Amino acid sequence: MDLKERAAKLLHDFKGDDYVFGLGVLDQVGALAAAYGDNALTIGNTTYLKPVTNRIVASLEKHGVKLAGGRIVPNAGPNCPREDVYRIESYILHYKPDCIIAIGGGSTLDAAKAANLLATLGEYNPEIDPYFGTGLVSAALQKTGKKLLPLIAVQTAASSGAHLTKYSNVTDPVAGQKKLIVDEAIIPTKAVFDYTVTESMPLKLTVDGALDGLAHCLEVFYGVKPDQYNLVKEIAEVAIELIVKYTGRVVHNPHDHEAREALGLATDLGGYAIMVGGTNGAHLTSFSLVDIASHGRACGIMNPYYTVFFAPVIEKQLRLVGGIFQRAGFINQDLNQLHGRELGIAVAEGMVAFSKSINSPTTLEELPGFTNEHIKRALAAAKDPQLDMKLKNMPVPLNAALVDEYLAPILAAAQNGDFSLIKNMN
């Protein structure tokens, strides 16, 4: 099997009939919705995504499903602001749909997940904050006997894998901080991704999405547990090679259907990866950069620096990842002659070269609006108990007491691109 065939098999093994993906599959949304009733709250963008939402509305009409409230509900803004979560919750409560259809990228899908749980559990606790963390939604559902509405996630951007996963990232724009709900209960009931619709996305969003998918696979692979190694290795190997091989093609020709399909498959595998294991360092830092960078771009900047920090304990992973970047022409060194930190630096330099080739920034200083306050915010967030899972997921686990000693040098290195500033524990 070639890379794309391997990717499709992995995804089918992962989601079975609950996931419809490929080229030209958008019109299947109506049939999926009809299984839950005749009244669907439909969330989406009606400007640049209007051709997509129009096709979905036509599919709904064909199968006898009405728009709840007779309208498309406006989607969420970038990074899923909490205000949008509460706004969408109010539509659910007022229109009382049989199911929810969320059309968009990660932010809109995350907002729909969070709004669904709030609308269901509002009598138990109407605020979002108590659900940040792991398993707290399931606990509340079990205690109350409530059930979430069926959610059909229609992905439009090859990036977060939000249509496949148990995660909902929600941002407090005032504090400039993103927090995370992790719960099996919020996984969308059904998912659809027609890879051709990604052509409607701005090119910068496509690049950011590719970096997000890359981050999911890298971080999970870096921190993989021994009993999950073979599965995560297969996911990471296929997805990373697809991203490294095809992102540049999309940059040069946004209408390259083969490349669009490849990136869709790859970022979907990123979603699979984060259902098997957890992300860690770069994702943690990205949560504190929401006011100056997209999530994918922030992760793309940070992962090379965390790679150097983790390097002494992830040599096996680095040889596989390094080989992919080497075959693509981004590493010229003989990796077989390198070990530990030196191997990590070589792979990190290959990752930086890849990001430069797709016109993505590689240091924090390149982000408009970056200041030292972002460093302080990231260090403070790393000590927040609600984000502690990211520290524990690291292949070199940290706790709050070690953040200033080891995380601060990583952030300093990422600020100006100086790998020598990173301090290894091993």
Summary of the structure (lengths in Angstrom):
residues: 426
radius of gyration: 20.7
end to end distance: 39.3
largest distance: 64.5
contacts: 1616
relative contact order: 0.10
helix: 61%
strand: 12%
